[in-house]
Amino acid sequence: MQDDQHESMLKRLLHTTSQHIIQDVPPELHACEICRKTECLQDEWITCENRLVHAKCIGEIEDKKG
């Protein structure tokens, strides 16, 4: 019984902690999240073809929604 209580308490603690640490990536940054580059200069980011195509797709989806 006591092991079950400890396990339950540990699960709640892990769940609560992960809620504060792990967050969803905003849709407008999803292209950056899956990119192989670890860092971009601002000029590269502004002109990044993958990011621009993704942003266009998001815009089209939002237009259809609303």
mmCIF file of the N, C-alpha and C atoms, coordinates in Angstrom:
data_MODEL
# 
_entry.id   MODEL 
# 
loop_
_atom_site.group_PDB 
_atom_site.id 
_atom_site.type_symbol 
_atom_site.label_atom_id 
_atom_site.label_alt_id 
_atom_site.label_comp_id 
_atom_site.label_asym_id 
_atom_site.label_entity_id 
_atom_site.label_seq_id 
_atom_site.pdbx_PDB_ins_code 
_atom_site.Cartn_x 
_atom_site.Cartn_y 
_atom_site.Cartn_z 
_atom_site.occupancy 
_atom_site.B_iso_or_equiv 
_atom_site.pdbx_formal_charge 
_atom_site.auth_seq_id 
_atom_site.auth_comp_id 
_atom_site.auth_asym_id 
_atom_site.auth_atom_id 
_atom_site.pdbx_PDB_model_num 
ATOM 1   N N  . MET A 1 1  ? 0.828   -1.201 0.000   1.00 0.00 ? 1  MET A N  1 
ATOM 2   C CA . MET A 1 1  ? 0.000   0.000  0.000   1.00 0.00 ? 1  MET A CA 1 
ATOM 3   C C  . MET A 1 1  ? 0.868   1.259  0.000   1.00 0.00 ? 1  MET A C  1 
ATOM 4   N N  . GLN A 1 2  ? 1.883   1.263  0.842   1.00 0.00 ? 2  GLN A N  1 
ATOM 5   C CA . GLN A 1 2  ? 2.731   2.439  0.943   1.00 0.00 ? 2  GLN A CA 1 
ATOM 6   C C  . GLN A 1 2  ? 3.499   2.668  -0.360  1.00 0.00 ? 2  GLN A C  1 
ATOM 7   N N  . ASP A 1 3  ? 3.909   1.581  -1.037  1.00 0.00 ? 3  ASP A N  1 
ATOM 8   C CA . ASP A 1 3  ? 4.598   1.710  -2.319  1.00 0.00 ? 3  ASP A CA 1 
ATOM 9   C C  . ASP A 1 3  ? 3.687   2.355  -3.359  1.00 0.00 ? 3  ASP A C  1 
ATOM 10  N N  . ASP A 1 4  ? 2.405   1.989  -3.339  1.00 0.00 ? 4  ASP A N  1 
ATOM 11  C CA . ASP A 1 4  ? 1.448   2.578  -4.273  1.00 0.00 ? 4  ASP A CA 1 
ATOM 12  C C  . ASP A 1 4  ? 1.301   4.077  -4.029  1.00 0.00 ? 4  ASP A C  1 
ATOM 13  N N  . GLN A 1 5  ? 1.290   4.479  -2.779  1.00 0.00 ? 5  GLN A N  1 
ATOM 14  C CA . GLN A 1 5  ? 1.177   5.902  -2.454  1.00 0.00 ? 5  GLN A CA 1 
ATOM 15  C C  . GLN A 1 5  ? 2.413   6.666  -2.930  1.00 0.00 ? 5  GLN A C  1 
ATOM 16  N N  . HIS A 1 6  ? 3.591   6.082  -2.736  1.00 0.00 ? 6  HIS A N  1 
ATOM 17  C CA . HIS A 1 6  ? 4.818   6.731  -3.185  1.00 0.00 ? 6  HIS A CA 1 
ATOM 18  C C  . HIS A 1 6  ? 4.849   6.833  -4.712  1.00 0.00 ? 6  HIS A C  1 
ATOM 19  N N  . GLU A 1 7  ? 4.423   5.775  -5.370  1.00 0.00 ? 7  GLU A N  1 
ATOM 20  C CA . GLU A 1 7  ? 4.395   5.775  -6.831  1.00 0.00 ? 7  GLU A CA 1 
ATOM 21  C C  . GLU A 1 7  ? 3.416   6.827  -7.354  1.00 0.00 ? 7  GLU A C  1 
ATOM 22  N N  . SER A 1 8  ? 2.253   6.899  -6.731  1.00 0.00 ? 8  SER A N  1 
ATOM 23  C CA . SER A 1 8  ? 1.253   7.884  -7.127  1.00 0.00 ? 8  SER A CA 1 
ATOM 24  C C  . SER A 1 8  ? 1.766   9.307  -6.916  1.00 0.00 ? 8  SER A C  1 
ATOM 25  N N  . MET A 1 9  ? 2.407   9.532  -5.782  1.00 0.00 ? 9  MET A N  1 
ATOM 26  C CA . MET A 1 9  ? 2.949   10.857 -5.485  1.00 0.00 ? 9  MET A CA 1 
ATOM 27  C C  . MET A 1 9  ? 4.055   11.220 -6.479  1.00 0.00 ? 9  MET A C  1 
ATOM 28  N N  . LEU A 1 10 ? 4.892   10.242 -6.822  1.00 0.00 ? 10 LEU A N  1 
ATOM 29  C CA . LEU A 1 10 ? 5.962   10.475 -7.787  1.00 0.00 ? 10 LEU A CA 1 
ATOM 30  C C  . LEU A 1 10 ? 5.384   10.797 -9.164  1.00 0.00 ? 10 LEU A C  1 
ATOM 31  N N  . LYS A 1 11 ? 4.363   10.082 -9.574  1.00 0.00 ? 11 LYS A N  1 
ATOM 32  C CA . LYS A 1 11 ? 3.722   10.347 -10.867 1.00 0.00 ? 11 LYS A CA 1 
ATOM 33  C C  . LYS A 1 11 ? 3.139   11.759 -10.914 1.00 0.00 ? 11 LYS A C  1 
ATOM 34  N N  . ARG A 1 12 ? 2.475   12.175 -9.835  1.00 0.00 ? 12 ARG A N  1 
ATOM 35  C CA . ARG A 1 12 ? 1.912   13.532 -9.789  1.00 0.00 ? 12 ARG A CA 1 
ATOM 36  C C  . ARG A 1 12 ? 3.014   14.579 -9.859  1.00 0.00 ? 12 ARG A C  1 
ATOM 37  N N  . LEU A 1 13 ? 4.103   14.341 -9.136  1.00 0.00 ? 13 LEU A N  1 
ATOM 38  C CA . LEU A 1 13 ? 5.225   15.272 -9.147  1.00 0.00 ? 13 LEU A CA 1 
ATOM 39  C C  . LEU A 1 13 ? 5.839   15.375 -10.540 1.00 0.00 ? 13 LEU A C  1 
ATOM 40  N N  . LEU A 1 14 ? 6.060   14.241 -11.191 1.00 0.00 ? 14 LEU A N  1 
ATOM 41  C CA . LEU A 1 14 ? 6.622   14.249 -12.545 1.00 0.00 ? 14 LEU A CA 1 
ATOM 42  C C  . LEU A 1 14 ? 5.690   14.938 -13.535 1.00 0.00 ? 14 LEU A C  1 
ATOM 43  N N  . HIS A 1 15 ? 4.403   14.682 -13.413 1.00 0.00 ? 15 HIS A N  1 
ATOM 44  C CA . HIS A 1 15 ? 3.428   15.307 -14.311 1.00 0.00 ? 15 HIS A CA 1 
ATOM 45  C C  . HIS A 1 15 ? 3.428   16.822 -14.131 1.00 0.00 ? 15 HIS A C  1 
ATOM 46  N N  . THR A 1 16 ? 3.382   17.267 -12.896 1.00 0.00 ? 16 THR A N  1 
ATOM 47  C CA . THR A 1 16 ? 3.376   18.707 -12.610 1.00 0.00 ? 16 THR A CA 1 
ATOM 48  C C  . THR A 1 16 ? 4.660   19.367 -13.090 1.00 0.00 ? 16 THR A C  1 
ATOM 49  N N  . THR A 1 17 ? 5.776   18.724 -12.825 1.00 0.00 ? 17 THR A N  1 
ATOM 50  C CA . THR A 1 17 ? 7.072   19.267 -13.247 1.00 0.00 ? 17 THR A CA 1 
ATOM 51  C C  . THR A 1 17 ? 7.155   19.352 -14.765 1.00 0.00 ? 17 THR A C  1 
ATOM 52  N N  . SER A 1 18 ? 6.730   18.301 -15.450 1.00 0.00 ? 18 SER A N  1 
ATOM 53  C CA . SER A 1 18 ? 6.811   18.314 -16.916 1.00 0.00 ? 18 SER A CA 1 
ATOM 54  C C  . SER A 1 18 ? 5.898   19.376 -17.521 1.00 0.00 ? 18 SER A C  1 
ATOM 55  N N  . GLN A 1 19 ? 4.786   19.671 -16.863 1.00 0.00 ? 19 GLN A N  1 
ATOM 56  C CA . GLN A 1 19 ? 3.880   20.720 -17.352 1.00 0.00 ? 19 GLN A CA 1 
ATOM 57  C C  . GLN A 1 19 ? 4.555   22.085 -17.332 1.00 0.00 ? 19 GLN A C  1 
ATOM 58  N N  . HIS A 1 20 ? 5.470   22.296 -16.412 1.00 0.00 ? 20 HIS A N  1 
ATOM 59  C CA . HIS A 1 20 ? 6.150   23.581 -16.292 1.00 0.00 ? 20 HIS A CA 1 
ATOM 60  C C  . HIS A 1 20 ? 7.405   23.663 -17.143 1.00 0.00 ? 20 HIS A C  1 
ATOM 61  N N  . ILE A 1 21 ? 7.982   22.529 -17.506 1.00 0.00 ? 21 ILE A N  1 
ATOM 62  C CA . ILE A 1 21 ? 9.235   22.512 -18.253 1.00 0.00 ? 21 ILE A CA 1 
ATOM 63  C C  . ILE A 1 21 ? 8.997   22.327 -19.747 1.00 0.00 ? 21 ILE A C  1 
ATOM 64  N N  . ILE A 1 22 ? 8.140   21.407 -20.096 1.00 0.00 ? 22 ILE A N  1 
ATOM 65  C CA . ILE A 1 22 ? 7.906   21.061 -21.500 1.00 0.00 ? 22 ILE A CA 1 
ATOM 66  C C  . ILE A 1 22 ? 6.711   21.859 -22.007 1.00 0.00 ? 22 ILE A C  1 
ATOM 67  N N  . GLN A 1 23 ? 6.926   22.583 -23.089 1.00 0.00 ? 23 GLN A N  1 
ATOM 68  C CA . GLN A 1 23 ? 5.855   23.380 -23.664 1.00 0.00 ? 23 GLN A CA 1 
ATOM 69  C C  . GLN A 1 23 ? 5.752   23.087 -25.154 1.00 0.00 ? 23 GLN A C  1 
ATOM 70  N N  . ASP A 1 24 ? 4.572   23.291 -25.703 1.00 0.00 ? 24 ASP A N  1 
ATOM 71  C CA . ASP A 1 24 ? 4.387   23.127 -27.138 1.00 0.00 ? 24 ASP A CA 1 
ATOM 72  C C  . ASP A 1 24 ? 5.119   24.234 -27.877 1.00 0.00 ? 24 ASP A C  1 
ATOM 73  N N  . VAL A 1 25 ? 5.611   23.891 -29.056 1.00 0.00 ? 25 VAL A N  1 
ATOM 74  C CA . VAL A 1 25 ? 6.261   24.877 -29.905 1.00 0.00 ? 25 VAL A CA 1 
ATOM 75  C C  . VAL A 1 25 ? 5.165   25.675 -30.600 1.00 0.00 ? 25 VAL A C  1 
ATOM 76  N N  . PRO A 1 26 ? 5.231   27.008 -30.562 1.00 0.00 ? 26 PRO A N  1 
ATOM 77  C CA . PRO A 1 26 ? 4.230   27.809 -31.273 1.00 0.00 ? 26 PRO A CA 1 
ATOM 78  C C  . PRO A 1 26 ? 4.260   27.462 -32.770 1.00 0.00 ? 26 PRO A C  1 
ATOM 79  N N  . PRO A 1 27 ? 3.108   27.420 -33.418 1.00 0.00 ? 27 PRO A N  1 
ATOM 80  C CA . PRO A 1 27 ? 3.053   27.038 -34.835 1.00 0.00 ? 27 PRO A CA 1 
ATOM 81  C C  . PRO A 1 27 ? 4.008   27.847 -35.716 1.00 0.00 ? 27 PRO A C  1 
ATOM 82  N N  . GLU A 1 28 ? 4.182   29.128 -35.419 1.00 0.00 ? 28 GLU A N  1 
ATOM 83  C CA . GLU A 1 28 ? 5.035   29.954 -36.260 1.00 0.00 ? 28 GLU A CA 1 
ATOM 84  C C  . GLU A 1 28 ? 6.523   29.607 -36.113 1.00 0.00 ? 28 GLU A C  1 
ATOM 85  N N  . LEU A 1 29 ? 6.880   28.818 -35.097 1.00 0.00 ? 29 LEU A N  1 
ATOM 86  C CA . LEU A 1 29 ? 8.277   28.410 -34.911 1.00 0.00 ? 29 LEU A CA 1 
ATOM 87  C C  . LEU A 1 29 ? 8.498   26.930 -35.197 1.00 0.00 ? 29 LEU A C  1 
ATOM 88  N N  . HIS A 1 30 ? 7.462   26.236 -35.654 1.00 0.00 ? 30 HIS A N  1 
ATOM 89  C CA . HIS A 1 30 ? 7.583   24.805 -35.905 1.00 0.00 ? 30 HIS A CA 1 
ATOM 90  C C  . HIS A 1 30 ? 8.645   24.505 -36.964 1.00 0.00 ? 30 HIS A C  1 
ATOM 91  N N  . ALA A 1 31 ? 8.706   25.295 -38.016 1.00 0.00 ? 31 ALA A N  1 
ATOM 92  C CA . ALA A 1 31 ? 9.711   25.071 -39.054 1.00 0.00 ? 31 ALA A CA 1 
ATOM 93  C C  . ALA A 1 31 ? 11.116  25.180 -38.468 1.00 0.00 ? 31 ALA A C  1 
ATOM 94  N N  . CYS A 1 32 ? 11.308  26.071 -37.526 1.00 0.00 ? 32 CYS A N  1 
ATOM 95  C CA . CYS A 1 32 ? 12.620  26.231 -36.875 1.00 0.00 ? 32 CYS A CA 1 
ATOM 96  C C  . CYS A 1 32 ? 12.920  25.034 -35.969 1.00 0.00 ? 32 CYS A C  1 
ATOM 97  N N  . GLU A 1 33 ? 11.905  24.490 -35.354 1.00 0.00 ? 33 GLU A N  1 
ATOM 98  C CA . GLU A 1 33 ? 12.091  23.370 -34.434 1.00 0.00 ? 33 GLU A CA 1 
ATOM 99  C C  . GLU A 1 33 ? 12.589  22.126 -35.167 1.00 0.00 ? 33 GLU A C  1 
ATOM 100 N N  . ILE A 1 34 ? 12.138  21.912 -36.398 1.00 0.00 ? 34 ILE A N  1 
ATOM 101 C CA . ILE A 1 34 ? 12.529  20.708 -37.129 1.00 0.00 ? 34 ILE A CA 1 
ATOM 102 C C  . ILE A 1 34 ? 13.722  20.938 -38.067 1.00 0.00 ? 34 ILE A C  1 
ATOM 103 N N  . CYS A 1 35 ? 14.217  22.158 -38.106 1.00 0.00 ? 35 CYS A N  1 
ATOM 104 C CA . CYS A 1 35 ? 15.366  22.493 -38.951 1.00 0.00 ? 35 CYS A CA 1 
ATOM 105 C C  . CYS A 1 35 ? 16.629  21.849 -38.384 1.00 0.00 ? 35 CYS A C  1 
ATOM 106 N N  . ARG A 1 36 ? 17.549  21.524 -39.252 1.00 0.00 ? 36 ARG A N  1 
ATOM 107 C CA . ARG A 1 36 ? 18.792  20.890 -38.804 1.00 0.00 ? 36 ARG A CA 1 
ATOM 108 C C  . ARG A 1 36 ? 19.794  21.894 -38.243 1.00 0.00 ? 36 ARG A C  1 
ATOM 109 N N  . LYS A 1 37 ? 19.613  23.165 -38.553 1.00 0.00 ? 37 LYS A N  1 
ATOM 110 C CA . LYS A 1 37 ? 20.523  24.171 -38.012 1.00 0.00 ? 37 LYS A CA 1 
ATOM 111 C C  . LYS A 1 37 ? 20.193  24.416 -36.552 1.00 0.00 ? 37 LYS A C  1 
ATOM 112 N N  . THR A 1 38 ? 21.225  24.600 -35.761 1.00 0.00 ? 38 THR A N  1 
ATOM 113 C CA . THR A 1 38 ? 20.989  24.829 -34.341 1.00 0.00 ? 38 THR A CA 1 
ATOM 114 C C  . THR A 1 38 ? 20.859  26.306 -34.015 1.00 0.00 ? 38 THR A C  1 
ATOM 115 N N  . GLU A 1 39 ? 21.357  27.158 -34.902 1.00 0.00 ? 39 GLU A N  1 
ATOM 116 C CA . GLU A 1 39 ? 21.288  28.591 -34.669 1.00 0.00 ? 39 GLU A CA 1 
ATOM 117 C C  . GLU A 1 39 ? 21.307  29.319 -36.007 1.00 0.00 ? 39 GLU A C  1 
ATOM 118 N N  . CYS A 1 40 ? 20.529  30.384 -36.108 1.00 0.00 ? 40 CYS A N  1 
ATOM 119 C CA . CYS A 1 40 ? 20.506  31.208 -37.322 1.00 0.00 ? 40 CYS A CA 1 
ATOM 120 C C  . CYS A 1 40 ? 20.774  32.657 -36.947 1.00 0.00 ? 40 CYS A C  1 
ATOM 121 N N  . LEU A 1 41 ? 21.492  33.321 -37.808 1.00 0.00 ? 41 LEU A N  1 
ATOM 122 C CA . LEU A 1 41 ? 21.619  34.763 -37.654 1.00 0.00 ? 41 LEU A CA 1 
ATOM 123 C C  . LEU A 1 41 ? 20.282  35.388 -38.027 1.00 0.00 ? 41 LEU A C  1 
ATOM 124 N N  . GLN A 1 42 ? 20.020  36.587 -37.564 1.00 0.00 ? 42 GLN A N  1 
ATOM 125 C CA . GLN A 1 42 ? 18.730  37.216 -37.833 1.00 0.00 ? 42 GLN A CA 1 
ATOM 126 C C  . GLN A 1 42 ? 18.475  37.343 -39.330 1.00 0.00 ? 42 GLN A C  1 
ATOM 127 N N  . ASP A 1 43 ? 19.504  37.705 -40.099 1.00 0.00 ? 43 ASP A N  1 
ATOM 128 C CA . ASP A 1 43 ? 19.332  37.823 -41.551 1.00 0.00 ? 43 ASP A CA 1 
ATOM 129 C C  . ASP A 1 43 ? 18.950  36.487 -42.181 1.00 0.00 ? 43 ASP A C  1 
ATOM 130 N N  . GLU A 1 44 ? 19.542  35.410 -41.696 1.00 0.00 ? 44 GLU A N  1 
ATOM 131 C CA . GLU A 1 44 ? 19.198  34.083 -42.214 1.00 0.00 ? 44 GLU A CA 1 
ATOM 132 C C  . GLU A 1 44 ? 17.763  33.727 -41.858 1.00 0.00 ? 44 GLU A C  1 
ATOM 133 N N  . TRP A 1 45 ? 17.367  34.021 -40.634 1.00 0.00 ? 45 TRP A N  1 
ATOM 134 C CA . TRP A 1 45 ? 16.024  33.685 -40.179 1.00 0.00 ? 45 TRP A CA 1 
ATOM 135 C C  . TRP A 1 45 ? 14.970  34.439 -40.976 1.00 0.00 ? 45 TRP A C  1 
ATOM 136 N N  . ILE A 1 46 ? 15.229  35.717 -41.232 1.00 0.00 ? 46 ILE A N  1 
ATOM 137 C CA . ILE A 1 46 ? 14.267  36.552 -41.953 1.00 0.00 ? 46 ILE A CA 1 
ATOM 138 C C  . ILE A 1 46 ? 14.040  36.024 -43.367 1.00 0.00 ? 46 ILE A C  1 
ATOM 139 N N  . THR A 1 47 ? 15.090  35.527 -44.005 1.00 0.00 ? 47 THR A N  1 
ATOM 140 C CA . THR A 1 47 ? 14.982  35.072 -45.392 1.00 0.00 ? 47 THR A CA 1 
ATOM 141 C C  . THR A 1 47 ? 14.881  33.557 -45.527 1.00 0.00 ? 47 THR A C  1 
ATOM 142 N N  . CYS A 1 48 ? 14.747  32.829 -44.435 1.00 0.00 ? 48 CYS A N  1 
ATOM 143 C CA . CYS A 1 48 ? 14.710  31.365 -44.460 1.00 0.00 ? 48 CYS A CA 1 
ATOM 144 C C  . CYS A 1 48 ? 13.507  30.866 -45.270 1.00 0.00 ? 48 CYS A C  1 
ATOM 145 N N  . GLU A 1 49 ? 13.807  30.127 -46.330 1.00 0.00 ? 49 GLU A N  1 
ATOM 146 C CA . GLU A 1 49 ? 12.752  29.643 -47.219 1.00 0.00 ? 49 GLU A CA 1 
ATOM 147 C C  . GLU A 1 49 ? 11.812  28.676 -46.502 1.00 0.00 ? 49 GLU A C  1 
ATOM 148 N N  . ASN A 1 50 ? 12.357  27.774 -45.698 1.00 0.00 ? 50 ASN A N  1 
ATOM 149 C CA . ASN A 1 50 ? 11.505  26.819 -44.963 1.00 0.00 ? 50 ASN A CA 1 
ATOM 150 C C  . ASN A 1 50 ? 10.544  27.546 -44.033 1.00 0.00 ? 50 ASN A C  1 
ATOM 151 N N  . ARG A 1 51 ? 11.037  28.529 -43.301 1.00 0.00 ? 51 ARG A N  1 
ATOM 152 C CA . ARG A 1 51 ? 10.197  29.274 -42.371 1.00 0.00 ? 51 ARG A CA 1 
ATOM 153 C C  . ARG A 1 51 ? 9.120   30.044 -43.117 1.00 0.00 ? 51 ARG A C  1 
ATOM 154 N N  . LEU A 1 52 ? 9.483   30.667 -44.235 1.00 0.00 ? 52 LEU A N  1 
ATOM 155 C CA . LEU A 1 52 ? 8.516   31.460 -45.003 1.00 0.00 ? 52 LEU A CA 1 
ATOM 156 C C  . LEU A 1 52 ? 7.421   30.579 -45.603 1.00 0.00 ? 52 LEU A C  1 
ATOM 157 N N  . VAL A 1 53 ? 7.801   29.411 -46.126 1.00 0.00 ? 53 VAL A N  1 
ATOM 158 C CA . VAL A 1 53 ? 6.805   28.488 -46.679 1.00 0.00 ? 53 VAL A CA 1 
ATOM 159 C C  . VAL A 1 53 ? 5.865   28.009 -45.577 1.00 0.00 ? 53 VAL A C  1 
ATOM 160 N N  . HIS A 1 54 ? 6.428   27.691 -44.436 1.00 0.00 ? 54 HIS A N  1 
ATOM 161 C CA . HIS A 1 54 ? 5.613   27.237 -43.304 1.00 0.00 ? 54 HIS A CA 1 
ATOM 162 C C  . HIS A 1 54 ? 4.660   28.342 -42.842 1.00 0.00 ? 54 HIS A C  1 
ATOM 163 N N  . ALA A 1 55 ? 5.162   29.568 -42.762 1.00 0.00 ? 55 ALA A N  1 
ATOM 164 C CA . ALA A 1 55 ? 4.320   30.693 -42.339 1.00 0.00 ? 55 ALA A CA 1 
ATOM 165 C C  . ALA A 1 55 ? 3.173   30.910 -43.333 1.00 0.00 ? 55 ALA A C  1 
ATOM 166 N N  . LYS A 1 56 ? 3.462   30.741 -44.604 1.00 0.00 ? 56 LYS A N  1 
ATOM 167 C CA . LYS A 1 56 ? 2.420   30.893 -45.627 1.00 0.00 ? 56 LYS A CA 1 
ATOM 168 C C  . LYS A 1 56 ? 1.338   29.821 -45.443 1.00 0.00 ? 56 LYS A C  1 
ATOM 169 N N  . CYS A 1 57 ? 1.761   28.587 -45.183 1.00 0.00 ? 57 CYS A N  1 
ATOM 170 C CA . CYS A 1 57 ? 0.800   27.496 -44.954 1.00 0.00 ? 57 CYS A CA 1 
ATOM 171 C C  . CYS A 1 57 ? -0.067  27.773 -43.732 1.00 0.00 ? 57 CYS A C  1 
ATOM 172 N N  . ILE A 1 58 ? 0.548   28.238 -42.662 1.00 0.00 ? 58 ILE A N  1 
ATOM 173 C CA . ILE A 1 58 ? -0.211  28.561 -41.453 1.00 0.00 ? 58 ILE A CA 1 
ATOM 174 C C  . ILE A 1 58 ? -1.230  29.651 -41.757 1.00 0.00 ? 58 ILE A C  1 
ATOM 175 N N  . GLY A 1 59 ? -0.820  30.666 -42.508 1.00 0.00 ? 59 GLY A N  1 
ATOM 176 C CA . GLY A 1 59 ? -1.730  31.745 -42.875 1.00 0.00 ? 59 GLY A CA 1 
ATOM 177 C C  . GLY A 1 59 ? -2.917  31.238 -43.680 1.00 0.00 ? 59 GLY A C  1 
ATOM 178 N N  . GLU A 1 60 ? -2.653  30.324 -44.621 1.00 0.00 ? 60 GLU A N  1 
ATOM 179 C CA . GLU A 1 60 ? -3.739  29.764 -45.431 1.00 0.00 ? 60 GLU A CA 1 
ATOM 180 C C  . GLU A 1 60 ? -4.705  28.939 -44.584 1.00 0.00 ? 60 GLU A C  1 
ATOM 181 N N  . ILE A 1 61 ? -4.167  28.192 -43.648 1.00 0.00 ? 61 ILE A N  1 
ATOM 182 C CA . ILE A 1 61 ? -5.016  27.387 -42.759 1.00 0.00 ? 61 ILE A CA 1 
ATOM 183 C C  . ILE A 1 61 ? -5.878  28.291 -41.896 1.00 0.00 ? 61 ILE A C  1 
ATOM 184 N N  . GLU A 1 62 ? -5.293  29.337 -41.350 1.00 0.00 ? 62 GLU A N  1 
ATOM 185 C CA . GLU A 1 62 ? -6.045  30.271 -40.502 1.00 0.00 ? 62 GLU A CA 1 
ATOM 186 C C  . GLU A 1 62 ? -7.112  30.999 -41.311 1.00 0.00 ? 62 GLU A C  1 
ATOM 187 N N  . ASP A 1 63 ? -6.812  31.322 -42.571 1.00 0.00 ? 63 ASP A N  1 
ATOM 188 C CA . ASP A 1 63 ? -7.811  31.978 -43.424 1.00 0.00 ? 63 ASP A CA 1 
ATOM 189 C C  . ASP A 1 63 ? -9.009  31.072 -43.666 1.00 0.00 ? 63 ASP A C  1 
ATOM 190 N N  . LYS A 1 64 ? -8.754  29.771 -43.839 1.00 0.00 ? 64 LYS A N  1 
ATOM 191 C CA . LYS A 1 64 ? -9.841  28.820 -44.064 1.00 0.00 ? 64 LYS A CA 1 
ATOM 192 C C  . LYS A 1 64 ? -10.706 28.650 -42.814 1.00 0.00 ? 64 LYS A C  1 
ATOM 193 N N  . LYS A 1 65 ? -10.082 28.739 -41.652 1.00 0.00 ? 65 LYS A N  1 
ATOM 194 C CA . LYS A 1 65 ? -10.824 28.616 -40.400 1.00 0.00 ? 65 LYS A CA 1 
ATOM 195 C C  . LYS A 1 65 ? -11.759 29.782 -40.170 1.00 0.00 ? 65 LYS A C  1 
ATOM 196 N N  . GLY A 1 66 ? -11.283 30.932 -40.605 1.00 0.00 ? 66 GLY A N  1 
ATOM 197 C CA . GLY A 1 66 ? -12.011 31.992 -40.220 1.00 0.00 ? 66 GLY A CA 1 
ATOM 198 C C  . GLY A 1 66 ? -12.548 33.162 -40.541 1.00 0.00 ? 66 GLY A C  1 
# 
